[in-house]
């Protein structure tokens, strides 16, 4: 049975139900209720429309990867990264991958359980990311699509997008409409709360792989210690390197204003998450009072939260976390809101995923780099002169290192 076709005057293209064609033709073809521009298809695709992918199974593994630089903040101290590796298998043989930094072992267990349950809900469905995101959003509405539930659904979404880009034989960055141009990156591997001398030495080590920017965690009990540590790091790095400062929600509004002003003269690039992340009025007051730009966003729960930050002018810069914002689908929706107001967008964690998303973000700013997943990846990201480019491999380019996973051990 032949499919519908559209004669555009310069040629026609007949396609049957199997996607087979008897003529390359020129113009548009109607196939499975879709109009396909044959001129825009790669040569290998012009005689056939590839079949849709269908979800068959979701498999997870939990690993704990020792961190090169143990990270202590005002919120917690982490010495090993609890990572949940996700493989989404399709009936067509394409595998989509993603991973999550789960903060705690209990978080990994909860997310894995939600993923197992979600697998039963979507098995057999077409691997269409936006459709699956909305479908699962409705199914988990009563539980609440927030926290670990949001992260679990984000892991599925990222893996779905990866599978689609792999099937198209394109890097996710270009599949989303971006380029493979390198993006400025800062090293966020370490520089937790520590004495000034130790922080200065560690900052120099973090620049050695080729970075020109680092992130420093502050929020010491004594405000004078914050100033002392920041000054020591600035002195060790020199004036040309960018210095980002993160307080991990340790302060009150008055403290944030006082400590922010105390860092004037140290050329701090931004001040991040000084107070509880949901206090947008407080952030707006801080941003209005300080000369140094305010960064906010790693804890924004879904793209709707981006609108709230932009509408209240709570921050000068935005930072999106792929797991908390809702995966690729949530990121693109949130990035569009930021772009509408011209707000620069940086990434939080997951550099192997975030680099592709920033490549397709109109107001892309900085990539936050961590090496936490390097030990379990066959091909970690490459840093060249302070920048990182999306890898020119299909999808995200994630390939698990089974030997690395074995060395780290399953959590």
C-alpha angles and dihedrals in degrees: 000000000000122000123235115276136196121218108213095185095253097070142318134241121208116200125183128209091275092056092252119147134204095197136024092220128165132264133026131342128197110222126165090346091308130110111227121197101217093196091061094053121097113255093255090056101046095089096045142027109226116238121256118261120245126202116245106165146349117217126187137193127188119214133172112216118198110237120234089219114030107226123222119181136166087269104045147332118246125190099166128036113235102216128182112204116208128199117185110196124202131204088241092061099253115130122207119201138199138153138207134213098222100192092217136030089243089056091055092050093049094047092047090053092051090048091052090051093046089051089064091051099051105030108126094020123122110269093242107147101205092044092048091046092055093042094052091041089061094044092053097038095107092049089046125250094242139099114004091358091057090047093050093051090046090055089055092047093050092048091049092053090046090053092050093050091046090052089050090048091233134120109256089241093063093035086062092049099263133115136244093245114137119259127211111261135191126205112246097168097115142341096123124159107314141131118292096252093051092046092052092052093046092049090058090050091051091055093051098084088064104279126142096193139047139182121236124199116220135171103117117169090248115058090209090062090055090055092045094051094046091049091050092051092047091050093050095048098043128228098290099063119087116241120203119190125207123189096184092224093299101135145067121236094261091046091049092053093045095047093042091055090047089062093055109122094036093087095236110187096212142344112228134204098338095166138022106313096234096057097096094163089054091050091049089054091049093047091050092050100047133070092207112082118255119230122204139160118076090112097043105132107218132337092283088071090059089063091054093053093047094045093052095042087232095156143018093220134030128218118195125200112209092216098047098038092056107268124275093328093051092044094053091048092048093044090054090056091050092047091053088063096034095245114160113240126210129178134248118216125316094081092177089060100030094056090066093047094049089050088063096040114103094212098037112167120165136353114223106222126205126165093212095118097040094097093060098041128087093213117025121195119280122231116211120179094331095313137098126204126204107260115256094236131109115280117342090335091235115158117170118231103225091193090052091049090050091051092050093045128220114286 
